[in-house]
Amino acid sequence: MTENKPREFYIQGLTLEGKTFRPSDWAERLAGAMACFRPDGVQGGIGAYIGYSPYCVPRVVDGVKCVLVNEALRGVEPMAWDFVMHFARDNHLQVVEAGPKRDPK
């Protein structure tokens, strides 16, 4: 039996109209808001560190600022998944499924 790998999506910094989304640090802000959603949950104390969740990471693909969102986020926290997907929808951002041809170089 094979286990299905969660899909990944790029929320692109381009609107459906083809305009660059602003502010310029939108991807870092969005990924930063999702930083606490990690495979092992939130970890505090002396071992805590600042970093992005592996489920929501800023990237640049073909010169376009993006956020790579892993569908596994839905299993960790459905409301976080809804938040990032609604952010894309509400701001008219392009969302494309990641794959070998779309991954950053």
Secondary structure, 3 states (H helix, E strand, C coil): CCCCCCCEEEEEEEECCCCECCCCCHHHHHHHHCCCCCCCCCCCHHHCCCCCCCCEEEEEECCEEEEEEECHHHHHCHHHHHHHHHHHHHCCEEEEECCCCCCCC
